[in-house]
Amino acid sequence: MLKNYIKVALRNLIKNKAFSIINITGLACGLACFLLIAIYVLDEISYDRFNQNAERIYRINSDIRFGGTDLHLPVTSDMMGATLKKITRK
């Protein structure tokens, strides 16, 4: 039964060459894009997970209003570390 299905599939691929090439190329491109996106997402999820205290890592964002424009940046000034240390010791 499986042998018959393979024969029919090969006959259709040979009979409709242009259509088959378009479909196989599209499938290959789709699978390649999916794999690249999956690899990227896994890398982003695992960011800083090598550290044994990864659950204690935080990111401080800056929300700045500059000339009527709101800026949301993942950076802060150099003084923020020392300020946070002083606040947590109190």
Summary of the structure (lengths in Angstrom):
residues: 90
radius of gyration: 27.2
end to end distance: 77.4
largest distance: 79.6
contacts: 144
relative contact order: 0.05
helix: 62%
strand: 11%
